[in-house]
Structure formats: C-alpha cells, structure tokens
Amino acid sequence: MSLFKRGNVYWTYVYVRGVRYSKSTGSGNLRTATRIDERFKEELNLKRHHLIQLNPDMTVGQVAADFIAKGELRAWHLDRLKPLLPFWADIPIGDIHKSMATEYRRRRHAEKIVTDTTINRDLEALRHILFWAVDEGYLAANPLTRLRLVPERRKPRSVISLDEEQKLLDAAAPHLREIAIASLYTGMRRGEILNQRWEHVDLNRKLLFVTRSKTAGGEGREIPLTDRVHSLLLFRKQSEGLVFTFHNHSIKAIKTAWKAAIRRASIRYYRFHDLRHTFNTRLMEAGVMQEVRKTLMGHSNGEDVNSIYTHVELPAKREAIRKLELWMAEQSKIEPEVEKRSTVSTGKVVSFRLNPKERSEPHSA
C-alpha cells in the first residue's frame, strides 16, 4: 500500500530505484486517491525510461497555442479562449488550482453581465485543453479534474410560431432564407449548415449526412429530408461543393443578415439557434420520442454505459419526419382559423404559404 492519510488528505509514497517520491493526491476520497496514485506510479516509470518529459512551467497561453496548432481544434474553443486568455495566459499550468476558477468567475462577473452558464462553458474549454496537455506529457495531472461548476438555471427556450416563421422567411435575404429553412426543418446547427457539402446529400433517398459537427455525437448522423427541404435542394442541385453559399463563396457569418431580417419582419427577437429549438419542440409536439429527437439533432447521449448500445434506425427517423410534416400541416390549418377569429373587425387573414422559389420545379440539367 503506497497511500497514507495525512489529516484529511491521502498522500502517495513511491520508491523507484531506492529513491522515495511523495505527492499529495489532494483528495480525501480513497477511490480518487487510488487513481491518482496509479497515475503517479505510471508517470514515474515512464520518466525512468525517458518516455515522458513534463513541462509544468509552460504557461496556459503557450499550451493554448500548441493546442490550436496540433490539437483537435473546434470553433467553440477559439470563442472560449477570447475571455479565458486575458486571465489565464501567463499562469504556469503547474500552478493552476481550483480556487483560481472561483477567482476567474468573480472577475468575469465584475467585468460584464454574463451568466454562470457562459462561465461554465469557459471553464469546460480550459479543462479540455488541460486534459490535452496531460495527454501530450506537459502536465502530470489535470488540476481542474472534478471541478465543481455552478448549477445552471434552466431557461425557457424561445420557439418561433408558424406565422412568425413565414414573416421571417419573407423578410430574409435569399441566402439566409435557405439557411433558415434548413435549420427549421432539419434541426442542424449553424456551423453544420454552413459546412454542409453536396457530396453528403442523397436526394434520391431524401437523406442528408452531417459530417462536421460541434460535438462528436453529432458527426456522422443522417437526417431524412422533409418535402420542403428536399424541394429546395432539388431545385438548386449540384454535384459537389458547399450547399449554402453567397455568390458562390462560403459563408462565414450570418449575424448581420439575421438581425436585418428580424427587423424587417417586425417580430420579437429570436436567436438563430432558436430555430433548432423550434425543430426539436415541433418534433416533441408531434409525438416523436426523445431518443429519436436526440439522434436527429446530434445530441450526446451522455456517459451512461447503456447509451453506448443505443442506436436509432433510419426507418424510425423517417417516421419522425413524417409525424413532423403531419403536425405542420395540421398547425397550418389551425393558425389561420385562430387569426381569422381574432381579426374579424379588420377582415385580415394570415395564412401559411411556401415561397414561390421553393415551389419551383428543378431546372433541367
């Protein structure tokens, strides 16, 4: 037994070639301390064979630069590094401890109004980079392992109505209208849509394959196409390249076009991401089971062992889309009737309609 408790914390003592090495596990939990002890022994053995060279004096800024150059970088990592680096950049990774996360949270709240959820995402990104540093051999163990994050308050998510959807699509620029329809009727994230390629769209089978996603669980998933999206893509079918472009150039951002469309539509403000929430909510109201909804949207199934064996077959996904289209058809009949009853004095009736361009037949090759 190489673990001994001093006070409320376990220490590990290891002998290598007659030399005694000691280290605090920083934990009073025996199971956690045992894992740290085993990792410590492994690191000493690798170091003895010159297979690992720790570098705890590297700063967070240096590790972040290496991660950007060599790690599995995603766009959200770069977004989170913007607020992280001003505080963490000059701190050696070997000096990081959990109380620094508390100080970072206090500093962020003092600088501007941000939610605890936003700060949690910042710290998760930093923790991910530190795990990468451990894998690269820069650090013996991640100091932010088992970091307690502030509980997040569940907020109501905005769902756009069919009437607001039509106003938004009518007011949107042509390239944004297509992107918005794709989000509303596939549930894809903005980044997934902007990086979607024609090579991964099977119009004959009415299937779209997502190959670039924010999460690992979202990659490699297949989404059956609704008639509306299928008609839209069939009209402008190509053999290769990006599906959604602006004057044949890739689209990097849609923030300006989105705000302009909201303003012209004269509806309350929605985030573009709310279109994804709308897709999920409509599926739920159409009676689609949670497991199928999560698979269609590329949500992670969590770390439950049983989730590894969960797989939703394509027919179940097609049935989900069929239910969604039936629900949409029913709602499009109901909403004009409600609007008609509420506007008897004015005689105005709002109806759900397709854009003429979306109803066009595909051009001949």
Protein Blocks (a to p, Z undefined) as FASTA:
>chain_A
ZZdcehjaccddddeehiacdddehiabfklmmmmmmmmmmmmmmmmnopaccdfkbcfk
lmmmmmmmmmccdfklmmmmmmmmmmmmmpcfklgcfklmmmmmmmmmmmpccdfklmmm
mmmmmmmmmmmmmmnopafbdfkgoiacddddddddddddfklmmmmmmmpcfklmmmmm
mmmmnopafklmmmpcfklccfknopacdfbdfbfklgoiacdddfklmmmmmmmgcfbd
cfbdgehiacfbfklmmmmmmmmnopacddfklmmmmmmmmmmmnopafklmmmmnopae
bjafklmmgccdfklmmmmmmmmmmmmmmmmmmmmmmmmmmmmmnopacdddddfklmpc
cddZZ
